Amino acid sequence: MKITRSELKEIIREELLKEQMDIRSVYYSIGDAIENLLWVAKRNTQYEKDRKLKDFGNKFLKMHDMLQKHLDKTYGDWD
């Protein structure tokens, strides 16, 4: 079976659309990364005394909360 060029383009376009991320998955991926950073900063013996890592993690967490508030206000049904 031979596939025409236009059929191949359509198949590729559909596959690319399936792979696009939505804001919900991006938001939760960022949250997971922040939680991982905080876990390492608090529990890993190599980094547990580094106050800057904990401070950055907490700042990221606050920004993540600000992002959620913005999304809730602007796009009520994003989640």
C-alpha distance (Angstrom), angle and dihedral (degrees) to the residues before:
residue distance angle dihedral
M1 . . .
K2 3.78 . .
I3 3.78 122.8 .
T4 3.76 119.1 -147.6
R5 3.75 121.9 -130.9
S6 3.82 92.3 -109.5
E7 3.81 91.4 49.9
L8 3.79 90.2 51.0
K9 3.81 90.8 50.0
E10 3.79 90.3 51.0
I11 3.82 92.3 49.6
I12 3.81 90.9 49.9
R13 3.80 91.8 46.7
E14 3.81 91.7 51.5
E15 3.81 92.0 48.8
L16 3.79 91.9 49.7
L17 3.79 90.7 50.7
K18 3.80 90.0 53.5
E19 3.81 90.5 54.2
Q20 3.79 96.6 52.7
M21 3.76 114.5 113.1
D22 3.73 122.6 -130.1
I23 3.79 125.9 -142.5
R24 3.80 92.1 -104.5
S25 3.81 94.4 59.0
V26 3.81 91.6 43.5
Y27 3.82 91.3 49.8
Y28 3.80 92.9 50.9
S29 3.82 92.8 44.0
I30 3.79 89.6 54.2
G31 3.81 90.1 48.4
D32 3.80 91.4 51.5
A33 3.81 90.9 49.9
I34 3.80 91.9 50.3
E35 3.80 91.6 49.4
N36 3.82 89.9 49.7
L37 3.81 91.0 51.0
L38 3.79 91.3 50.4
W39 3.80 91.5 47.1
V40 3.81 91.5 52.5
A41 3.80 92.0 44.6
K42 3.80 91.7 52.6
R43 3.80 103.9 33.8
N44 3.81 109.6 27.4
T45 3.81 109.3 94.2
Q46 3.79 91.8 -142.2
Y47 3.81 93.8 56.4
E48 3.81 106.5 24.2
K49 3.81 93.5 99.7
D50 3.83 93.9 48.8
R51 3.80 102.7 104.3
K52 3.82 92.4 -175.5
L53 3.82 92.0 63.3
K54 3.79 90.8 53.0
D55 3.80 90.6 46.6
F56 3.80 91.9 50.8
G57 3.80 91.0 47.6
N58 3.79 91.2 51.4
K59 3.81 91.8 47.5
F60 3.80 90.2 50.4
L61 3.80 88.8 49.8
K62 3.81 91.0 53.1
M63 3.81 91.0 48.3
H64 3.79 89.5 48.9
D65 3.80 89.0 53.9
M66 3.82 89.7 49.2
L67 3.80 89.2 51.5
Q68 3.81 90.9 52.1
K69 3.80 91.3 50.7
H70 3.80 90.4 50.1
L71 3.80 92.3 48.5
D72 3.80 91.8 47.0
K73 3.80 91.6 50.0
T74 3.81 97.3 42.0
Y75 3.81 102.7 32.5
G76 3.79 105.6 25.2
D77 3.80 94.7 -175.7
W78 3.82 98.9 42.9
D79 3.81 93.6 112.8
